Structure formats: structure tokens, C-alpha cells
Amino acid sequence: MNVKKYLIEKIAKGTLHFTLLDPDKQPVEEAADIAAKAEAAGTDAIMIGGSTDVTQDNLDETAKAIKKACKLPTIYFPSGAHAISGNCDAIFFMSMVNSASVDWIIGEQVKGSLITKKLGLEPISMGYIIVEPGMKVGEVGRAVPIKRDDLKGAMSYALACEYLGMSFVYLEAGSGADRPVPPEMIKAVKDVLSVPLIVGGGIRTPEAAKAARLAGADAIVTGTFVERCSDDSELKNVIKAAKG
């Protein structure tokens, strides 16, 4: 499967929903069960990754279990070159463009490029932009988060990512954020982009998912919410609101 082609073709028909599962947050069997439930609820792809404590072992085992449990494409959402799994279908080969550390802009990518090629993973280039509050990923990545009212800053970073040839742009408020990326920022960024826009962090209600979709998000990511949600109907409602 060409995952990038799959995503682009689906985005042409409407907003997508991605489920993000952290290998460190639950046992392998539970991750597989969550992925299967998300697939049944209408999610379009499974992202696998986390900011801390992702190891080669828990990544490989989680990816294998998820692939057995559902037929959706699996995309590695990397926390660094220390763990890269050939059990995923693709990798978001991403640069945290507003990091204060060159390691997260290009250093880890250099370390992981030959590994990615050797494993036969499909690389999907992405500009990764951290928005306040940023949470753990912002801390680990030494990000200088975009202020929530700095629309011009977000637009400038996003357009620079496109001009550098990145296939996707991701606005990230951080897993577990108490506030998602503001709809005004999503709209402003979408208005200047011609590549797909992914939005995640702090989206845990149908209202928040709908607001992101209506503002122009091409794909909406929920992670912490999905991992903690024990109500299948609630999960379905959030995914439905994200997709419209």
C-alpha cells in the first residue's frame, strides 16, 4: 500500500480521523483492541508513537499486534531514531520546525534516514509545528511553542514547510492539552497552504473535533482521548464529528 497516496485520495473526499496510540501507555493486547474499536468507529489510519519511553521492543510488538487486529494503514509517529519499526506501513518523516534544538529539526532525521530505507518504510515528509501549551512533546523537543494568538507565526512556519517540500503540515497542541489548537489558527494556516493540514492535541469532544474540521483541518488526530475512552458510542461520536 502507498500510504501517502491513500491519505491524499481520502482527503480529497473529506476530513480524515487518525487514531494515535502510544506503545508505552497500555499493554500490547489493549492497544490492538483500541485500534480495532477505532477502525469499527470509522478512523482512517492508526498512528503509533509517543514522546517518551518508546523502545524498539514495545514499538515492534505494538505495531505487529495492531496490524493483526485491523486492516488500516499504520504510520509510525517517531520520537527519535532510537526506535524505528519495519512493522509499520509508513513513517511520518517529520521535522519539529520550531524546536530550539537542531536535533529535532534535522539531527534525528539524519540518524534515522538509512534505517528507514533499510526497513523499507514509506517516508511521508511532514512539518511538525508545536502550538501552546505544547505539553510533553514540546518539552522533550525543546520547542518554542507558537502563541495561541500568533496566527501570522503559525502561517509563516506552515508555509515555510510547504516551500521546503514537505507533504503535510501538523499543528500540535500536545497530547493531553487542556486546549486544542484554536480554530482561528487552523483557518489562517489552511488559507495559505496547498498541502494537507493535520491538527491534534486536546481534541476530546465532538464539539472540538467539529470545530477543527470546520476550520479547515484535513485530518484530525485523537490520542489520549481514544486511549482513555471506555464508551464505544462516545468514541464513535468524536470520530464522526471529525469526519463530518
N, C-alpha and C positions, 0 to 999 in steps of 0.2 A: 504493500500500500504506500502510495505517495501521500504522506500526511499533510504536507503543505497544500497540495492540490485539493485534497479532501476538505480542508478548512476553508480555503478560498471559495470553492464551489458552494459550500453550505452557507457561507457568509453572504454570498450573492442573493440568497433566498431569504435571509433574515438573521436576527441576532442569535448567537450561539451561547450555550452554557457549558463551562468547563468545571469539572469536579477536581479539586486539589486534595490529595491525600499525602500526609507526612508519614514516612516509614517509621519514625520514632514515636508516633503518637498512639499507636494501637497495635495489637498483635497482627500477624500476617493474615490469619483467617478472618479477623474482623475487618481489615482493610478490603479484602476480597468481597466480603458480604456488603460493605458500604458501596463499593463500586457497582456491584450487581443491582442494588436498590436504586442507585443513581441512574444507571442505564435504563431500568424499567420506568423511572420517573421522567426520562427524556433528555438527560445530559448528552452532550455531543462528543466529549473526549475526557479521558482521565489524565490529569497531570499528577506526577509523583515527585515529591521533593519537600524539603524543609530547610529552615535557616540554620539549624544546629542538630548535632547528633545523628546525621545521616551517615551511615557506614556502607561499605561495599556489600557487606552481608545483608543488612536489613533492607537495603535498596534492591538487591537482586531477588531476595526472597519475596518481597512485597510485589515487585513487578511481575514475577512469574505467577504468583497467586492471582493477581488481578487479571492477567491475560487468560488464565483458565476460567475465571468467573464471568467475564464479559467479552464481547466482541468489539468493543470500541477501541480506537487507537489510543495507545499510551504514550505520553510525552514526558520525558524527564525534565524537571524544573530544577536545574542544578544549584547546589550550594558550594560548588568548587570542583576542582579537578581530582580531588582525593577519592571520589566515588562517582563512577560513570558506568551505567549498566547497559549491556547489549541486549538485555531482556525487554527493553522498551522499544517502541517503534521509531521514535524520533527524540531529539533533544532541542529544547529552546536554547540555541547558542546565543546567549544574551550578554549584553554589556550594561552594567549599572552606571549609566552615563553621568549621574550626579553624585557619584562617590568621590570622596576626598582622597581615595587611595587608588593608585594605578593598578593595583592587584585586581580590583573588581571591575575596572574599565577594560583592561586587556590582559593582565598578567595571568589570571586563572584560565582564560581562554587559550592563551598560548600553550600552557601546560596541558590542556585538555584536547587540543586540536588533533594531534596524531592518534590519541587514544580513541577519539570519536570516529576517525577514519578507519582505524583497525577493526573496531567493533561493527562497522557497517551501519552506524546510526545515521539517520537522516537529520542533518543540521538545519534548523529553521532560525534564521537570524532575527534578533529582537532587541530593540532599545528598551531598557528597563528603567523607569523613572519613579523615584520614591517621593511620595507626597505625604505631608504631615497627616497623622502623627508618626508614620514610618515604622513604629514598633520594633520587634527584634531584628527583622531583616535590615532595617535602616541602621540599627546599632551595629550589627555584625558587618555590614557592608560599608561602614563609615560614611553613610550618605549625608549630604547636606539637603535635607528634605525641602521640596518646593512648598512654600507657604500656601495655605489653602485659598488665599485671595490673590495669589500671584498668577493670574491667568496668562499674562504675557510670558512669564518664565516657563510655564508648562508648555505653552505653544512653541516657544523657541527651542526648547530641548527636543520636543517631539518632531518638529520639522527638521532639525539637525539630524536626528536619527534616520528619517526618511532620505534625506540628501546623502547620507553616508551609505545608503543602500540596504538598510535594514528592512526586513519584510513585514514586521509587526512592531507596534509600539504598545507598551504596557504601562498604565498608570496604576501604581500600587500604594495603597494607604497602609498596608501591613496586616498580616494575619492577626485577628483578634482586635483590630482597631475599633474604637468606640464610635468613630465617624467614618463613613465611606468617602471616597473622592467626591467633591461637590459636583452636582450636575452642571453647574455653570462652567466648571473647568473642563468637564468631559465634552460639552458642546463646543467650547472655544477651541480645544485641541482637535476635535473631529473636523471642524470647519476648515482647518489649514492642512489636514492630512489627506493623502490619497492612498495610503496603506491602511490595513485594518487596525483598529484600536481595541485593545483588551483592557478591561478595568477590573480590579479586585481589591479586597481588603475591607472589612467592616460591613459587608453586604450579608445580612442575615434575615431580612424580612421581604415579603413580596413587594412592599412599597418601595424599599430601597433598590431592589432588582429592577422594578419597572422604571424608576426614576433614572437609573443608569442607562437602560435601554432607550428610553425616550430622548435622553440627552445625546445619544449617538453612539454608544458603545457597540462594537461589532461582536464582542464576546465578553461574557461576564463570568468571573471566577468566584466560586464559594469554596472555602476550605474548612475553617474552624466550625462554621455552622453545620456543614454536612457531617463532619466527624462527630459532632455532639448531638445531632438531631436523632431522636428516637421515634419520631412521629412521621410515618411514611407520607401521610397526606400533607403535612407541613412541608416536607422536602419537595413533594410534587408541586405545591403551590409556589414555592420560591423559584423552582426551575421553570415553571410555566410562565411566571411573571417576567423572568429574564428573557425568555424566548418570544413572548408575545402571542 
